[in-house]
């Protein structure tokens, strides 16, 4: 390998040359030049450890962020599936408890024997067809419709309070309801105050 003159610094000097061609300094016993070390090799060991630690930390943070995003996406998907499952289960339960009855027949039952009618429909999900007497909004701006069975002068009516989620989705249909219009409503029977109460109602037609 080539050598460097220790006197004048001239290089490269061939391995078989005994004297420097510039200053004639003997170079017979001068050690051949080794391969140049990289600039990284001149970095102090402590600094090397610091740099290695920093690189490892950056890679670790990037990996954690990627894992976190993946887990977040999976969590959202799982939550959506669980919500859909609960909705399907609730719908199946409602169908199993649904009783289809005309408003006139329902009101007649409560006029004859309120206690017996209340026991009969407790825990039921009713599908009622009746005539609109009025519409409006109650507590917390929950929309409602009052139905009768064809007799506007009847003392007992049916108050249907709509499900807020459904109301937002189908607000226009509810707002278009007019007095005297026949509609069908589904809702949870919620007992009798002055009128019969249905909660979480939805407009069928």
BELKAFEN-V675626 format. One record per residue. N is the residue number from 1. RES is the residue in three letters. SS is DSSP state (~ for helix, > for strand, _ for the rest). D_FIRST is the distance of its C-alpha to the first C-alpha in Angstrom with 1 decimal. Layout:
n:res:ss:d_first
N:RES:SS:D_FIRST
N:RES:SS:D_FIRST
//
This chain:
n:res:ss:d_first
1:UNK:_:0.0
2:UNK:_:3.8
3:UNK:>:6.7
4:UNK:_:10.2
5:UNK:_:13.3
6:UNK:_:15.6
7:UNK:_:18.6
8:UNK:_:18.6
9:UNK:_:15.8
10:UNK:_:14.5
11:UNK:_:11.2
12:UNK:_:8.9
13:UNK:>:8.7
14:UNK:_:7.1
15:UNK:_:5.8
16:UNK:_:9.4
17:UNK:_:11.2
18:UNK:_:13.6
19:UNK:>:15.3
20:UNK:_:15.0
21:UNK:_:16.6
22:UNK:_:18.7
23:UNK:_:20.2
24:UNK:_:19.3
25:UNK:_:18.2
26:UNK:>:16.6
27:UNK:_:12.9
28:UNK:_:12.7
29:UNK:_:12.9
30:UNK:_:11.1
31:UNK:_:9.1
32:UNK:_:5.5
33:UNK:_:6.5
34:UNK:_:7.8
35:UNK:_:9.5
36:UNK:_:12.5
37:UNK:_:15.6
38:UNK:_:18.6
39:UNK:~:21.6
40:UNK:~:23.5
41:UNK:~:21.4
42:UNK:~:22.6
43:UNK:_:26.2
44:UNK:_:28.2
45:UNK:~:29.2
46:UNK:~:32.9
47:UNK:~:32.4
48:UNK:~:30.5
49:UNK:~:33.6
50:UNK:~:35.9
51:UNK:~:34.2
52:UNK:~:34.2
53:UNK:~:37.8
54:UNK:~:38.8
55:UNK:~:37.3
56:UNK:~:39.1
57:UNK:~:42.3
58:UNK:~:42.2
59:UNK:~:41.6
60:UNK:~:44.4
61:UNK:~:46.8
62:UNK:~:46.2
63:UNK:~:46.8
64:UNK:~:50.0
65:UNK:~:51.3
66:UNK:~:50.8
67:UNK:~:52.5
68:UNK:~:55.3
69:UNK:~:56.0
70:UNK:~:56.1
71:UNK:~:58.5
72:UNK:~:60.6
73:UNK:~:61.0
74:UNK:~:61.9
75:UNK:~:64.4
76:UNK:~:66.1
77:UNK:~:66.5
78:UNK:~:67.9
79:UNK:~:70.3
80:UNK:~:71.5
81:UNK:~:72.1
82:UNK:~:74.0
83:UNK:~:76.1
84:UNK:~:76.9
85:UNK:~:77.8
86:UNK:~:80.1
87:UNK:~:81.7
88:UNK:~:82.3
89:UNK:~:83.8
90:UNK:~:86.0
91:UNK:~:87.3
92:UNK:~:88.1
93:UNK:~:90.0
94:UNK:~:91.9
95:UNK:~:92.9
96:UNK:~:94.2
97:UNK:~:96.4
98:UNK:>:97.5
99:UNK:>:101.3
100:UNK:>:102.6
101:UNK:>:105.8
102:UNK:>:107.8
103:UNK:~:108.3
104:UNK:~:112.1
105:UNK:~:112.1
106:UNK:~:109.8
107:UNK:~:111.9
108:UNK:~:115.1
109:UNK:~:113.7
110:UNK:~:113.0
111:UNK:~:116.5
112:UNK:~:118.2
113:UNK:_:116.3
114:UNK:~:113.4
115:UNK:~:112.4
116:UNK:~:112.3
117:UNK:~:110.3
118:UNK:~:107.8
119:UNK:~:107.3
120:UNK:~:106.9
121:UNK:~:104.2
122:UNK:_:102.3
123:UNK:_:98.7
124:UNK:_:99.1
125:UNK:>:97.2
126:UNK:>:99.9
127:UNK:>:99.9
128:UNK:>:102.9
129:UNK:>:104.5
130:UNK:>:106.7
131:UNK:>:107.8
132:UNK:>:106.1
133:UNK:>:108.3
134:UNK:>:105.7
135:UNK:>:102.0
136:UNK:>:100.3
137:UNK:>:97.7
138:UNK:_:98.2
139:UNK:~:96.3
140:UNK:~:92.7
141:UNK:~:93.4
142:UNK:_:93.6
143:UNK:>:95.5
144:UNK:>:98.6
145:UNK:>:101.3
146:UNK:>:104.9
147:UNK:>:106.5
148:UNK:>:110.0
149:UNK:_:111.6
150:UNK:_:113.8
151:UNK:_:116.1
152:UNK:_:115.1
153:UNK:_:117.8
154:UNK:_:116.5
155:UNK:_:116.0
156:UNK:_:112.7
157:UNK:_:109.7
158:UNK:>:106.1
159:UNK:>:103.4
160:UNK:>:100.0
161:UNK:>:97.0
162:UNK:>:93.9
163:UNK:_:90.4
164:UNK:~:88.3
165:UNK:~:85.3
166:UNK:~:87.6
167:UNK:~:89.4
168:UNK:~:86.3
169:UNK:~:85.4
170:UNK:_:88.9
171:UNK:~:90.4
172:UNK:~:91.9
173:UNK:~:94.0
174:UNK:~:95.5
175:UNK:~:96.3
176:UNK:_:98.2
177:UNK:_:100.6
178:UNK:_:104.1
179:UNK:_:107.4
180:UNK:_:109.2
181:UNK:_:106.1
182:UNK:>:105.7
183:UNK:>:102.3
184:UNK:>:100.6
185:UNK:>:98.6
186:UNK:>:96.8
187:UNK:>:96.3
188:UNK:>:96.6
189:UNK:>:100.1
190:UNK:>:100.2
191:UNK:>:103.9
192:UNK:>:106.8
193:UNK:_:107.5
194:UNK:_:110.1
195:UNK:_:108.5
196:UNK:>:106.2
197:UNK:>:102.6
198:UNK:>:99.5
199:UNK:>:96.1
200:UNK:>:92.6
201:UNK:>:94.6
202:UNK:>:93.2
203:UNK:>:95.0
204:UNK:_:95.4
205:UNK:_:97.6
//
